[in-house]
């Protein structure tokens, strides 16, 4: 199964996403946390900005904070056993959709197509991990609406994203 997902169509930059490396991305959210639907996107963006600011400050000053080994172990276990989603918005923004690109088409490996508004796509999330494993059976990614309306039945087998 291929984990590469292209973003193409009415964009200034056609880009490819590799879902297999998102487990290392700080923007990922645990699926259970996402399913709470309490402004997850805003909270995640704020947490991400805060973490980046702290990382920048540490690099700038050269201060290395002490590392608690039990925290490292907990994080490792969480990554190895967790189910995760990642916001789609940063990837769509990086592709830089042109003004006439008003909708997003998600194409599945079995030929199904799902048409979303740009707003729905920007608020959406891509599921890429279940119980610490890539989505091999019905992946490479699943699409979840930001409001959780399809949480029990996400769009599965998503293999390409096209701005139309």
ABEGO torsion letter per residue (X at the ends): XBABBBBBEBBABBBBBBAAAAAABAABBBAAAAAAGBGAAAAAAAAAAAAAAAAAAAAAAGBBBBBBAAAAAAAAAAAAABBBBBBAAAAAAAAGBBAABABBBBBBAAGBBBBBBAAAAAABBBBABBGGBBBAAAOABBBBBAAGAAAABBBBGBABBBBX
